[in-house]
Amino acid sequence: MFKNILVPTDGSQFSQGTARRAVSFAKEAGARLTVFYVKHHTPEYYWGKGAWVHLPEPYKLEEFAEQEAQNVLQFVEDLCKEAGVPCTRMTLTSDVVHEAIIEAAAQCGCDLIFMASHGRRGLNALVLGSETNKVLTHSKIPVLVYR
């Protein structure tokens, strides 16, 4: 049924648990995984002229972000290798996470997005928002929410 499943991850323990379940799901379905990480833009005011804080040059921050992304993705890739599930990696740089997830799914030809939900309710859900909810309401491909 599903051939290529996008699994967004942020490296948190919660996300790692979801990745474990996604690998199992993909194995049962005979699908491959595309594991995805969103890198955020480096704000110019951190490093621009007259900066208030001393941080490394922007390219060093970008290198750090790329290394962090690869470390997070490696965890899921290792799970896939262990389970015998084909896996590819993808990262995008964006400050709008749900749009990046949907874009990644489209670019990779994914037919399912398998993602976590923290299950926030009430005021927390309203104030914090939910990337999962945004993906659910904007995606044109199916989204499987794991809680």
C-alpha positions as CSV (number, residue, x, y, z in Angstrom):
1,M,0.0,0.0,0.0
2,F,2.6,2.6,1.0
3,K,6.0,2.6,-0.8
4,N,7.8,5.6,0.7
5,I,7.1,7.0,4.1
6,L,8.4,10.4,5.4
7,V,9.3,10.4,9.0
8,P,10.1,13.9,10.4
9,T,12.3,13.8,13.5
10,D,13.7,16.4,15.9
11,G,15.9,14.0,17.8
12,S,13.9,14.1,21.1
13,Q,13.2,11.0,23.0
14,F,9.5,11.3,22.0
15,S,10.6,11.6,18.3
16,Q,12.9,8.6,18.7
17,G,10.1,6.5,20.0
18,T,8.0,7.5,17.0
19,A,10.8,6.6,14.6
20,R,11.1,3.1,16.2
21,R,7.4,2.6,15.5
22,A,7.7,4.0,11.9
23,V,10.5,1.6,11.1
24,S,8.4,-1.3,12.4
25,F,5.4,0.0,10.3
26,A,7.5,0.3,7.2
27,K,8.9,-3.2,7.6
28,E,5.4,-4.6,7.9
29,A,4.2,-2.6,4.9
30,G,7.3,-3.4,2.8
31,A,8.0,0.3,2.4
32,R,11.1,2.4,2.5
33,L,11.6,5.4,4.9
34,T,12.7,8.9,4.2
35,V,13.9,10.4,7.4
36,F,13.6,14.1,7.6
37,Y,15.0,16.9,9.8
38,V,14.2,20.7,9.6
39,K,17.1,23.0,10.2
40,H,16.2,26.6,11.2
41,H,17.7,29.7,9.6
42,T,20.5,31.5,11.6
43,P,19.1,34.9,12.6
44,E,21.2,37.7,11.3
45,Y,21.0,39.7,14.5
46,Y,23.1,37.0,16.2
47,W,26.1,37.7,14.0
48,G,25.4,41.0,12.2
49,K,27.2,44.2,12.7
50,G,26.8,45.5,16.2
51,A,25.7,42.1,17.6
52,W,24.9,41.9,21.3
53,V,26.4,38.5,21.7
54,H,29.6,37.0,20.5
55,L,28.9,33.9,18.4
56,P,30.9,32.1,15.7
57,E,30.6,33.2,12.1
58,P,27.3,32.2,10.4
59,Y,29.0,29.4,8.4
60,K,30.1,27.8,11.6
61,L,26.6,27.9,13.0
62,E,25.4,26.4,9.8
63,E,28.0,23.6,10.0
64,F,26.9,22.9,13.6
65,A,23.2,22.7,12.5
66,E,24.2,20.4,9.7
67,Q,26.1,18.1,12.0
68,E,23.2,18.1,14.5
69,A,20.9,17.1,11.7
70,Q,23.1,14.3,10.5
71,N,23.4,13.0,14.1
72,V,19.6,12.9,14.5
73,L,19.1,11.3,11.1
74,Q,21.8,8.7,11.8
75,F,19.8,7.4,14.8
76,V,16.9,6.5,12.5
77,E,19.1,5.2,9.7
78,D,20.7,2.8,12.2
79,L,17.2,1.6,13.2
80,C,16.4,1.0,9.6
81,K,19.6,-0.9,8.9
82,E,18.9,-3.1,11.9
83,A,15.4,-3.9,10.7
84,G,16.4,-4.2,7.0
85,V,14.3,-1.2,5.9
86,P,15.6,0.9,3.1
87,C,16.2,4.5,4.2
88,T,17.2,7.8,2.8
89,R,17.9,11.1,4.6
90,M,16.7,14.6,3.8
91,T,17.1,18.0,5.5
92,L,15.7,21.4,4.6
93,T,16.3,24.8,6.1
94,S,13.1,26.5,7.1
95,D,11.5,28.4,10.0
96,V,8.1,27.1,9.1
97,V,8.3,23.5,10.1
98,H,4.9,22.1,8.8
99,E,5.6,23.6,5.4
100,A,9.1,22.1,5.3
101,I,7.6,18.6,6.2
102,I,5.0,18.9,3.4
103,E,7.6,20.1,0.9
104,A,10.0,17.2,1.8
105,A,7.2,14.7,1.3
106,A,6.5,16.1,-2.1
107,Q,10.1,16.3,-3.2
108,C,10.8,12.7,-2.2
109,G,7.6,11.3,-3.7
110,C,6.4,10.1,-0.3
111,D,2.9,8.6,-0.1
112,L,2.6,8.8,3.7
113,I,3.8,11.1,6.5
114,F,4.3,9.2,9.7
115,M,4.7,11.7,12.6
116,A,4.3,12.1,16.3
117,S,1.8,14.1,18.3
118,H,2.6,15.4,21.8
119,G,-1.2,15.3,22.5
120,R,-1.3,18.8,24.0
121,R,-4.8,19.9,24.9
122,G,-6.6,23.0,25.9
123,L,-4.6,26.3,26.3
124,N,-1.3,24.6,25.7
125,A,-2.4,23.4,22.3
126,L,-3.8,26.8,21.4
127,V,-0.8,28.8,22.6
128,L,2.0,26.4,21.4
129,G,0.2,25.3,18.3
130,S,0.8,21.9,16.8
131,E,3.1,21.2,13.8
132,T,1.2,17.8,13.5
133,N,-2.1,19.6,13.3
134,K,-0.8,22.0,10.7
135,V,0.6,19.1,8.6
136,L,-2.8,17.4,8.9
137,T,-4.7,20.4,7.7
138,H,-2.4,21.3,4.9
139,S,-1.0,18.0,3.5
140,K,-2.4,16.6,0.3
141,I,-1.1,13.1,1.2
142,P,-2.1,10.9,4.1
143,V,-0.7,11.6,7.5
144,L,-0.5,8.9,10.2
145,V,-0.3,10.4,13.7
146,Y,1.4,8.2,16.3
147,R,0.8,8.9,20.0
